[in-house]
Amino acid sequence: MKRVVGILFLFCIGMLSAQSYKMGVTGNVHRSSIVNIHDVSKPSWGGGVGVFAQFALVENDVFDSAWLYLMPQLEFSMQGENAEPEQGKQQFPNHYIGLPIYIKYFFHKGNMKRDVFLIAGPRLEYLVSHDRKGPEVYPMFVDQEKKINSFGFGLSVGAGLKLSDNMEAFIRFDRGFSKIYPDYTHKSNTYNRLLGIGVNYYIKTE
């Protein structure tokens, strides 16, 4: 919980200290899974909601002409995965508070900014809840799955399209680099991954 408070504090300080910025809300629908774990694994549908700020990293000579931005985002994300062995369906819902920090690049020619953009950056995550539902198909692995890391990190990349002055649509892929189950020995690594689509809506545009 201390990590969550620290992330919230840094995010708020960053927004309040900026003289000129954009901010808004974001939401997405995604399919997520945990790689290298469980039997007959299937991605799980989930969603995410959050807030973001956007700071220009290049000169903004003409209104909204900047083409490179720093875009920190704070979100709540419902993740996890399902498994469907013959013995019965299993569910592993894991919910995170995430902090992606994007570099956002708009294709452009001089001050003429296109509507298409790319995003990429690190993503930190803090586990706020997790559960296990369904039969214990492989009892020998249950003890190894009892311990789960609270903190994780990875990379988030995507592309999007500006729909209006206040709205954008995007597609996004997240790939974790930290181990989810530290005691799991069947495979070398267990990490999160996510593929989703969503929208950004700007509340403050100057």
Number of C-alpha atoms within 10 A of each C-alpha: 10 7 12 16 10 11 18 14 11 10 17 12 10 13 18 10 9 12 8 13 17 17 21 18 18 21 19 20 19 21 20 27 25 26 19 15 22 20 14 11 19 18 19 20 19 19 18 20 18 18 17 22 23 25 21 18 13 11 12 13 9 9 8 15 18 21 22 22 19 17 21 22 21 23 19 20 23 22 25 26 24 24 20 15 14 9 10 11 16 21 18 19 20 20 21 22 21 23 23 23 21 22 19 23 18 22 14 16 9 9 15 14 16 14 14 17 20 19 22 20 18 18 23 19 24 20 20 15 12 15 11 15 11 14 13 14 16 9 9 9 16 12 10 15 17 13 13 16 13 16 18 19 21 18 18 22 20 19 18 21 17 17 13 11 10 13 16 19 19 19 19 19 18 22 19 22 16 16 20 23 19 16 15 21 13 12 9 10 17 21 19 22 22 22 20 20 18 18 20 23 19 21 12 13 14 12
